[in-house]
Amino acid sequence: MKRTDLGGVLLFVLGAAAILLLPRFVSDFRAQQFAYVGIYFIALLGLNVLTGYTGQISLGHGAFMAIGGYTTAILVSDQGLKLGSHTFSADVKDIWTIPLAGLVAGIAGFLFGFPALRLAGLYLALATFAIAVAMPGVLKYDRFAQFTGGGGGINLFESAARTRPAETTDPITFETISKPIKVLGLEIASFNEWLYYLSWVVALFMLAVAWVLLRGKNGRSFRAVRDSELAAASSGVNLATYKTLAFGISAFYAGVAGSLLAIATTFVNPDTYPITLSIFLLVGVVVGGLGSLWPLVFGAIFIQFLPLWAQEVSKAQGAPAVVYGVILILVMILLPGGAAGLIRRLKTLYKSRLPSRPLSRTSD
Amino acid sequence: MAEFFQQVVAGLATGSIFAALALALVLIHRATGVINFAQGEMAMFTTYIAWTMIENHGMNDWLAFGLTLVIAFGLGLGLQRAVIRPIERAPLLTTVIVTIGLVLIFNGLASLIWGAEVRAFPSPFPNDTWEIGGVAISQQDVGTFLTVLVMVSLLWAFFQFTKIGLALRASALNPDASRLVGVRVGWMLAIGWGLAAMLGAAAGMLTAPTVFLDPNMMQAVLIYAFAAAVLGGIDSPFGAVAGGLMLGVGLNLIGTYVDFVGAGLRLPVALLIILVVLLVKPSGLFGKPVTRRV
């Protein structure tokens, strides 16, 4: 293991510890918001494999999230997951649909990658956009309604009780008391906290997977496809393999994120994954930094919290959008390379101890 | 048969609006490689300016339209200098994200200034029809179509026969060489943005009389224009116009003759058809195919 790798692992462990301790210091409501940050982080990691590393623009990642979310919703609400004669019980069953959701979305993405091979740049952007635009129509379509619930969507949990801590009645005072959920010795007080841990454990796992996937020859191959297809092909990188693979991996991540989003909102309908979601995912990737991994957290924080902050500035009709837009443009002008670009710049500054020079603008 | 022709004429009218906005997208894309997502919202915003001049200041319709085109040109030019130029060295996607920021700003500003309620916008054309061989042709449609036709022709002449037009084409084609022969490429890009904003403003003012004026008026139009531009070949001005007209007519015919395609499914179906077209011709119908064997 190289020295830089060791530093990366150390940073990862420290970050993970900080993330796991965070709910102790914030309110239940904030924990829920940070759970969403984790979910967006996963989606951004996936989109970055495709857009940041391989250079393929997708304006339709919301569609792959929808596939993941609906997979989970259908499995959870209908029959439950059976393996052999064993039926997984309540909460475990929900969690085990997450990798399946990723797999279904990943296969869809991989298959979409084949026709997409013929398209480049904006043509690909329109193609992916078309998928995202068509998705709600498909989900609402009458013939699929028995699976997708049509326009009404699917409630994941039949009753709201499952999203609250278990309640029992005190045998002496007859007062209702709530029992915290216990997982691995950790007492988890609420659904939101459970959600937080679930999404961040998955997110950290997915981050580690992305890091392993992208660090060696594979990462270089993806980047070679992005920088010059001609050069990549002449160095023996199989374009078709890597492009479809990027689509598959990317959609797998989107599927996992979509599945978690479905669990977080406790229901899915055709509007759970709107076109704006696809567009803001792209915003998140660029704000985090194209071709980066952990700095995407900042992209996720940006797309989760900026709309809320903008609302606090002014609630007048239209004002939050203006605030959001102005901040977005300022961030892009000040940090054209996103958070990752800033981190790189600070690193060089620290290493050279010299006044910062303009750095090359290419990511990585 | 009469219905068929009526649908075609109506389709050409909406198609010409798509064509104008698609042409605006192509202008900017040819020069900078960026798709301006804010093109539709800029068009909506300038249309509101025209509305204010007519309703609040009692200005003559045509004068207001003309003045709006000038304001739009200034707006496009100013935006390029203010927010696009500072990041011209950044990755292309950064610029795309900035245009998404502009979408939010213009949309928000419009509801902030004018409120979200729907407003009627005066049409410069009479609300009558001509009867030609049993086919009722709306004068509104003909007026829209001809207006766009005239604008596109003027623009073509401008690019073809004027010195600035030549400089604009040169700086889109080869910025470095143009700089060497003394073309101020930076300003040419700004003029390109101005012209695109002008085309957009025209599209907005032609859209508003039929769909009414509200802050989200141009969003669907922008999607259609984007689709039209890609269908025609994102670098081909001719393709953008042809793509827009084809899309306008196609949408109308699909909506009329294919039963299961209601209003809600028109956009997805149109996009999926374009997707199939692109798979056969990956660089659009009129785009220059990039020959690349790897």
Interface residues (C-beta under 8 A of the other chain):
Chain A: T51 I57 P115 R118 L119 A120 G121 L122 Y123 A125 L126 A127 F129 A130 V133 A134 G137 V138 K140 E229 L230 A232 A233 S234 L239 I279 L282 V283 V286 V287 L290 A316 Q317 G318 A319 P320 A321 V322 V323 Y324 G325 V326 L328 I329 M332 I333 P336 G337 R361 T362 S363
Chain B: H29 I35 V83 P86 I87 R89 A90 P91 L93 T94 V96 I97 V98 I100 G101 L102 V103 L104 I105 F106 N107 G108 L109 A110 S111 L112 I113 G115 A116 P215 I223 F226 A227 V230 I234 G264 L265 L267 P268 L271 L272 I274 L275 L278 L279 P282 S283 G284 V290 R292 V294
